[in-house]
């Protein structure tokens, strides 16, 4: 007997059984951090999404922690935030000015055509 025709099925390797399937399913499943935390694999209840006020409070608390541990990093974060806000304001003003300019030019063209 050569082992091929003995009628027994080959057993899967233990590592393959733990992998949980193919590549696609491995990519989509959780990283397993919840299981390691001691939840026993139970489905974690979804938390309610934060309101904008709660989100702002969380950001401020996080920045306070960053400021305590690394003030230079906090300064960099704040300068990026303020720079982004100034850029948004500048862009909004530029868009508004362009819109007003277009309206004024249309009125001038109508007046020139009527004359």
C-alpha positions as CSV (number, residue, x, y, z in Angstrom):
1,X,0.0,0.0,0.0
2,X,1.3,3.4,-1.0
3,X,-0.9,5.5,1.3
4,X,-3.0,7.0,-1.5
5,X,-5.8,4.4,-1.7
6,X,-6.1,3.4,2.0
7,X,-9.5,5.3,2.2
8,X,-8.5,7.7,4.9
9,X,-9.0,11.4,4.5
10,X,-6.0,13.7,5.1
11,X,-6.2,15.8,8.1
12,X,-5.8,19.5,7.9
13,X,-2.9,21.1,9.6
14,X,-3.6,22.8,12.8
15,X,-2.3,26.1,11.6
16,X,-4.6,26.1,8.6
17,X,-7.6,25.4,10.8
18,X,-6.8,28.4,12.9
19,X,-6.4,30.7,9.9
20,X,-10.1,31.0,9.4
21,X,-10.3,30.5,5.7
22,X,-8.9,32.2,2.7
23,X,-7.2,35.5,2.2
24,X,-10.4,37.5,1.7
25,X,-12.0,36.3,4.9
26,X,-8.7,36.9,6.8
27,X,-8.6,40.5,5.5
28,X,-12.2,41.2,6.5
29,X,-12.3,39.7,10.0
30,X,-11.3,41.7,13.1
31,X,-7.7,41.8,14.2
32,X,-8.6,39.8,17.3
33,X,-7.9,42.6,19.8
34,X,-11.4,42.2,21.2
35,X,-10.9,38.5,21.8
36,X,-7.6,39.1,23.6
37,X,-9.3,41.6,25.9
38,X,-11.2,38.8,27.6
39,X,-14.6,39.2,26.0
40,X,-14.6,35.6,25.0
41,X,-15.5,36.4,21.4
42,X,-18.8,37.9,22.3
43,X,-20.1,40.6,19.9
44,X,-19.3,44.0,21.2
45,X,-22.4,46.3,21.3
46,X,-22.0,49.3,19.0
47,X,-21.5,52.5,20.8
48,X,-23.7,55.4,19.9
49,X,-22.0,57.9,17.6
50,X,-20.7,61.0,19.3
51,X,-22.5,64.3,18.9
52,X,-20.5,67.2,17.6
53,X,-20.2,68.6,21.1
54,X,-19.0,65.3,22.5
55,X,-16.5,64.9,19.7
56,X,-15.2,68.4,20.4
57,X,-14.8,67.5,24.1
58,X,-13.0,64.3,23.2
59,X,-10.6,66.2,20.9
60,X,-9.9,68.8,23.6
61,X,-9.2,66.2,26.2
62,X,-6.9,64.4,23.8
63,X,-5.0,67.6,23.1
64,X,-4.7,68.3,26.8
65,X,-3.0,64.8,27.3
66,X,-0.7,65.5,24.3
67,X,0.1,68.9,25.8
68,X,1.1,67.3,29.1
69,X,3.3,64.7,27.5
70,X,4.8,66.7,24.5
71,X,4.1,70.5,24.4
72,X,6.0,70.9,21.1
73,X,3.7,68.4,19.4
74,X,0.7,70.2,20.7
75,X,2.0,73.4,19.4
76,X,2.4,71.8,16.0
77,X,-1.1,70.4,16.0
78,X,-2.6,73.7,17.0
79,X,-0.7,75.6,14.3
80,X,-1.9,73.0,11.7
81,X,-5.5,73.4,12.9
82,X,-5.4,77.2,12.8
83,X,-3.6,77.2,9.5
84,X,-6.4,75.0,8.0
85,X,-9.1,77.3,9.4
86,X,-7.4,80.4,7.9
87,X,-7.1,78.6,4.6
88,X,-10.8,77.7,4.6
89,X,-11.8,81.3,5.4
90,X,-9.5,82.6,2.7
91,X,-10.9,80.2,0.1
92,X,-14.5,81.0,1.1
93,X,-13.8,84.8,0.7
94,X,-12.1,84.1,-2.7
95,X,-15.1,82.2,-3.9
96,X,-17.5,84.9,-2.7
97,X,-15.4,87.6,-4.4
98,X,-15.4,85.6,-7.6
99,X,-19.2,85.2,-7.5
100,X,-19.7,88.9,-6.9
101,X,-17.3,89.8,-9.7
102,X,-19.1,87.5,-12.1
103,X,-22.5,89.1,-11.3
104,X,-21.0,92.6,-11.8
105,X,-19.5,91.6,-15.1
106,X,-22.8,90.2,-16.3
107,X,-24.6,93.4,-15.4
108,X,-21.9,95.4,-17.3
109,X,-22.3,93.2,-20.4
110,X,-26.0,93.6,-20.4
111,X,-25.7,97.4,-20.1
112,X,-23.1,97.4,-23.0
113,X,-25.4,95.3,-25.2
114,X,-28.4,97.6,-24.6
115,X,-26.5,100.8,-25.4
